[in-house]
């Protein structure tokens, strides 16, 4: 491999690395936007429900409405519960929204 070929190979690798860094930055931003959309949709579904929902049913409905996948429903719901105290786990894999005004 002569000097010109080495230089060309080096510039191609550098360009690939720069492109990957740009993709990573975009992916991180999109991931947070995606998660926010999933959370908002989960809250809407829980508010619209007449009672507690099974996690599998909630997951199916959120995924259908957003066209996004939830990789781990338990982790997703634990984070949602921390951010929104009105979301409660009623039983094993069953979630609801507790309205504080009606429980006093």
SERO-4910 file (N, C-alpha, C, O; in steps of 0.05 Angstrom, whole numbers):
BEGIN
 pado doro    nc1    nc2    nc3   cac1   cac2   cac3    cc1    cc2    cc3    oc1    oc2    oc3
  Unk    A     17    -23      0      0      0      0     18     25      0     34     28     18
  Unk    A     15     41    -20     32     65    -21     20     88     -4     -1     84      8
  Unk    A     34    110     -3     26    132     14     -1    144      7    -17    150     25
  Unk    A     -7    146    -19    -33    157    -28    -56    139    -19    -77    148    -10
  Unk    A    -53    112    -21    -73     94    -13    -78     95     17   -100     94     27
  Unk    A    -56     97     33    -58    100     62    -73    125     70    -90    124     87
  Unk    A    -67    147     56    -81    172     62   -111    170     55   -127    180     71
  Unk    A   -118    158     33   -145    154     25   -160    136     46   -182    143     54
  Unk    A   -148    115     54   -160     97     73   -164    111    100   -184    107    113
  Unk    A   -144    127    108   -146    142    133   -169    162    132   -184    165    152
  Unk    A   -173    176    110   -194    196    108   -222    182    107   -241    193    118
  Unk    A   -223    159     95   -249    144     95   -256    136    123   -279    138    131
  Unk    A   -237    125    139   -242    117    166   -250    141    183   -269    140    199
  Unk    A   -236    164    180   -243    188    194   -271    198    188   -286    205    206
  Unk    A   -279    197    163   -306    205    155   -327    186    167   -347    195    176
  Unk    A   -321    160    167   -340    141    179   -343    146    209   -365    144    219
  Unk    A   -321    152    223   -323    157    252   -339    182    257   -356    183    275
  Unk    A   -335    203    241   -350    228    244   -380    223    239   -397    233    253
  Unk    A   -386    207    219   -414    201    212   -427    185    235   -450    190    241
  Unk    A   -412    166    246   -423    150    268   -428    168    293   -448    164    307
  Unk    A   -410    187    299   -415    204    321   -440    221    317   -455    226    336
  Unk    A   -444    231    293   -468    246    287   -493    229    290   -513    239    300
  Unk    A   -492    204    281   -515    186    284   -521    181    313   -544    182    321
  Unk    A   -500    177    329   -504    173    358   -517    197    371   -536    193    387
  Unk    A   -509    221    365   -521    245    376   -550    247    369   -567    253    386
  Unk    A   -557    241    344   -584    241    335   -600    220    348   -623    224    356
  Unk    A   -589    196    351   -603    174    364   -610    180    393   -632    174    402
  Unk    A   -591    192    408   -597    198    436   -620    218    438   -637    214    454
  Unk    A   -620    238    421   -641    258    422   -668    244    415   -688    249    428
  Unk    A   -667    228    394   -692    215    386   -701    195    406   -725    190    409
  Unk    A   -683    182    421   -691    163    441   -706    177    463   -727    166    473
  Unk    A   -697    200    472   -711    214    493   -739    224    483   -758    224    498
  Unk    A   -740    233    459   -765    242    447   -784    218    445   -808    220    451
  Unk    A   -774    195    437   -789    171    434   -800    162    461   -824    155    464
  Unk    A   -783    163    482   -792    155    508   -813    174    519   -832    165    532
  Unk    A   -810    200    514   -830    219    523   -857    213    510   -878    215    523
  Unk    A   -856    207    484   -881    201    470   -894    176    482   -918    175    486
  Unk    A   -878    155    487   -888    131    499   -901    136    527   -922    126    533
  Unk    A   -887    152    543   -898    159    570   -924    174    568   -943    167    582
  Unk    A   -925    194    551   -950    210    548   -973    192    539   -995    194    549
  Unk    A   -967    174    520   -988    156    510   -997    137    531  -1021    131    534
  Unk    A   -978    126    547   -986    108    569  -1004    122    589  -1023    111    599
  Unk    A   -998    147    596  -1015    163    614  -1043    166    602  -1063    164    616
  Unk    A  -1044    173    576  -1070    176    563  -1086    150    564  -1110    151    571
  Unk    A  -1074    128    558  -1088    102    558  -1098     96    587  -1120     87    590
  Unk    A  -1081    100    607  -1090     95    634  -1113    113    643  -1131    104    657
  Unk    A  -1112    139    635  -1133    157    641  -1159    150    627  -1181    153    639
  Unk    A  -1158    139    603  -1181    132    588  -1193    105    597  -1217    100    593
  Unk    A  -1178     89    611  -1188     63    620  -1208     66    642  -1206     85    658
  Unk    A  -1226     47    644  -1246     48    665  -1237     35    691  -1250     37    711
  Unk    A  -1214     22    690  -1204      9    714  -1174      2    709  -1162     11    690
  Unk    A  -1163    -14    727  -1135    -22    724  -1131    -38    698  -1149    -52    688
  Unk    A  -1107    -34    686  -1100    -48    661  -1077    -67    666  -1059    -61    681
  Unk    A  -1078    -90    653  -1055   -108    654  -1033    -95    638  -1037    -82    619
  Unk    A  -1008   -100    647   -985    -89    633   -984    -97    604   -976    -80    587
  Unk    A   -991   -122    598   -990   -131    570  -1010   -116    553  -1004   -109    530
  Unk    A  -1034   -111    564  -1054    -96    549  -1046    -67    545  -1049    -55    524
  Unk    A  -1034    -55    566  -1025    -28    565  -1002    -26    544  -1002     -7    528
  Unk    A   -984    -44    545   -962    -44    526   -972    -47    497   -963    -32    480
  Unk    A   -990    -65    492  -1001    -69    466  -1015    -43    455  -1011    -35    432
  Unk    A  -1030    -30    472  -1044     -6    464  -1025     17    459  -1028     32    439
  Unk    A  -1005     21    476   -985     42    472   -969     38    447   -965     56    431
  Unk    A   -961     13    442   -946      7    418   -962     11    393   -952     20    372
  Unk    A   -988      4    394  -1005      8    370  -1009     38    364  -1009     46    341
  Unk    A  -1013     54    385  -1017     83    381   -992     98    372   -994    117    357
  Unk    A   -969     89    381   -944    103    375   -928     91    352   -910    104    342
  Unk    A   -933     66    346   -917     51    327   -888     48    336   -870     47    320
  Unk    A   -884     48    362   -858     45    375   -860     21    394   -881     14    403
  Unk    A   -837      8    398   -836    -16    416   -826     -8    444   -809      9    447
  Unk    A   -837    -21    464   -827    -19    491   -812    -45    496   -824    -66    497
  Unk    A   -786    -42    500   -769    -66    503   -774    -80    530   -776   -105    530
  Unk    A   -776    -65    552   -780    -77    578   -802    -62    592   -797    -39    602
  Unk    A   -826    -73    594   -849    -59    605   -845    -53    635   -854    -32    644
  Unk    A   -834    -72    650   -830    -67    678   -812    -43    683   -819    -26    700
  Unk    A   -790    -41    669   -772    -18    672   -786      7    663   -783     28    677
  Unk    A   -800      6    642   -815     29    631   -835     39    652   -836     63    657
  Unk    A   -850     21    664   -870     29    683   -858     39    709   -869     57    722
  Unk    A   -836     27    718   -823     37    742   -814     66    739   -818     83    757
  Unk    A   -803     72    716   -795    100    710   -819    118    708   -819    141    718
  Unk    A   -841    109    696   -865    124    695   -877    130    722   -886    152    728
  Unk    A   -876    110    740   -886    113    767   -870    134    782   -881    149    798
  Unk    A   -844    135    778   -827    154    792   -833    183    782   -834    201    798
  Unk    A   -838    185    756   -843    212    744   -872    221    750   -877    245    751
  Unk    A   -890    202    752   -919    209    756   -929    193    779   -938    170    776
  Unk    A   -929    204    803   -938    190    827   -967    180    826   -974    162    841
  Unk    A   -983    191    809  -1011    182    806  -1013    155    793  -1034    142    796
  Unk    A   -992    146    780   -992    119    768   -984     99    789   -962    102    802
  Unk    A  -1000     79    794   -995     60    815   -997     31    804  -1013     25    786
  Unk    A   -981     14    815   -982    -14    809  -1001    -26    829   -995    -27    853
  Unk    A  -1024    -35    820  -1045    -45    837  -1039    -74    846  -1042    -81    869
  Unk    A  -1031    -90    827  -1026   -118    832  -1004   -127    813   -991   -110    800
  Unk    A   -998   -152    812   -977   -162    795   -983   -155    766  -1001   -167    754
  Unk    A   -967   -136    755   -970   -129    727   -995   -114    720  -1003   -113    697
  Unk    A  -1008   -102    740  -1033    -87    735  -1029    -58    745  -1020    -54    767
  Unk    A  -1036    -39    727  -1030    -11    733  -1056      6    730  -1074     -1    715
  Unk    A  -1057     27    745  -1079     46    744  -1069     74    751  -1047     78    760
  Unk    A  -1087     93    748  -1082    121    757  -1099    126    781  -1124    122    780
  Unk    A  -1087    135    802  -1102    141    827  -1107    171    827  -1088    186    826
  Unk    A  -1132    179    829  -1139    207    831  -1139    214    861  -1156    204    876
  Unk    A  -1121    231    869  -1118    238    898  -1143    251    909  -1149    247    932
  Unk    A  -1158    266    893  -1182    280    903  -1203    260    911  -1219    266    930
  Unk    A  -1205    237    898  -1226    218    904  -1218    198    926  -1235    183    936
  Unk    A  -1192    197    933  -1184    177    953  -1183    188    981  -1178    173   1000
  Unk    A  -1188    214    984  -1187    226   1011  -1212    222   1026  -1214    231   1049
***
